[in-house]
Amino acid sequence: MGHVNHAVYFTYMEQCRFALWRELGGGAGLPGAGTIVVHAECDYRAPAFVHDELEIRLTVGDIGRSSFAFLYEIVHAANGRRIAEGKTVNVTYDYGTAQTIPIPETTRALLEQAR
């Protein structure tokens, strides 16, 4: 078959999200806040194959009180063909109390800057 399994696209999105967090100054999450993905979706437009070079694009979507969205576009690097589109909804989370928390202002400013 040689095509990329559908579940791998979520790994691509996760790697892109982590790259953004590192770029913004965090480690495994956004600086100033723990986060949890509470919703993930992917619409598949065309097959990708194992040796294809893909470009994963990420933009910041809606930012709410304690949640925010990342929007993804996966394209074939050589010809720009759209392979998939995705979205994750993330919440800021206090792992100590196991509760959702409002997005800290420093984190909100970084998200706004990344738009």
C-alpha positions in Angstrom: 0.0 0.0 0.0 2.7 2.5 1.0 0.3 5.2 2.2 0.5 7.0 5.5 -1.8 5.5 8.1 -4.6 7.9 9.2 -3.5 7.9 12.8 -0.1 9.2 11.9 -1.5 12.6 10.9 -2.3 13.2 14.6 1.3 12.6 15.4 2.4 15.1 12.7 0.1 17.7 14.3 1.4 16.9 17.7 5.0 17.3 16.6 4.1 20.6 15.0 2.4 21.8 18.2 5.4 20.9 20.3 7.7 22.7 17.9 5.6 25.9 18.4 5.7 25.5 22.1 9.5 25.2 22.0 9.6 28.2 19.8 7.5 30.2 22.3 9.9 29.2 25.1 8.2 26.2 26.6 9.2 22.6 26.9 6.5 20.0 26.5 3.8 22.6 26.8 3.0 26.3 26.7 5.1 28.5 29.0 3.1 29.4 32.1 0.4 26.7 31.8 -0.1 23.0 31.5 -2.4 22.0 28.6 -4.5 19.1 27.6 -5.9 18.3 24.2 -9.7 17.8 24.7 -10.7 17.5 21.1 -8.9 16.5 17.9 -10.2 16.2 14.3 -8.7 15.6 10.9 -10.3 15.8 7.5 -8.3 13.8 4.9 -8.2 15.3 1.4 -5.6 13.1 -0.5 -3.3 10.3 0.4 0.2 10.8 1.5 2.8 8.1 0.9 5.6 6.9 3.1 8.4 8.7 1.3 6.5 12.0 0.7 7.9 15.2 2.2 5.1 16.9 3.9 4.8 20.4 5.4 2.7 20.8 8.5 1.3 24.4 9.0 -0.1 25.6 12.3 -2.1 28.7 13.1 -3.7 29.7 16.3 -7.5 29.8 16.1 -10.0 30.9 18.7 -8.8 31.8 22.2 -11.3 31.6 25.0 -11.2 31.8 28.8 -9.5 28.5 29.4 -9.4 26.9 25.9 -7.8 27.7 22.6 -7.7 26.0 19.2 -4.8 25.2 16.9 -5.6 24.8 13.1 -3.4 22.6 11.0 -2.9 22.2 7.2 -0.8 19.3 5.9 0.4 19.8 2.4 2.8 17.9 0.0 6.0 19.9 0.1 6.9 19.5 -3.6 3.6 20.4 -5.2 1.5 22.1 -2.5 -1.3 19.5 -2.7 -3.5 19.6 0.4 -3.3 16.3 2.1 -5.3 17.0 5.3 -6.7 19.7 7.6 -7.0 19.3 11.3 -7.9 21.1 14.5 -7.2 20.5 18.2 -8.9 22.2 21.1 -6.7 22.6 24.1 -7.4 23.7 27.6 -5.1 25.1 30.2 -4.9 22.7 33.1 -3.6 22.6 36.7 -2.2 19.1 37.1 -1.9 19.6 40.9 -5.6 20.2 41.3 -6.7 18.2 38.2 -8.8 21.2 37.1 -9.1 23.4 34.1 -7.8 26.9 34.8 -8.1 30.3 33.0 -5.4 30.9 30.4 -2.6 32.9 32.2 -2.1 36.3 30.8 1.5 35.5 29.8 0.3 32.4 27.9 -2.5 34.3 26.3 0.0 37.0 25.1 2.2 34.3 23.5 -0.8 32.7 21.8 -1.9 36.1 20.4 1.7 36.7 19.3 1.7 33.4 17.4 -1.4 34.2 15.5 
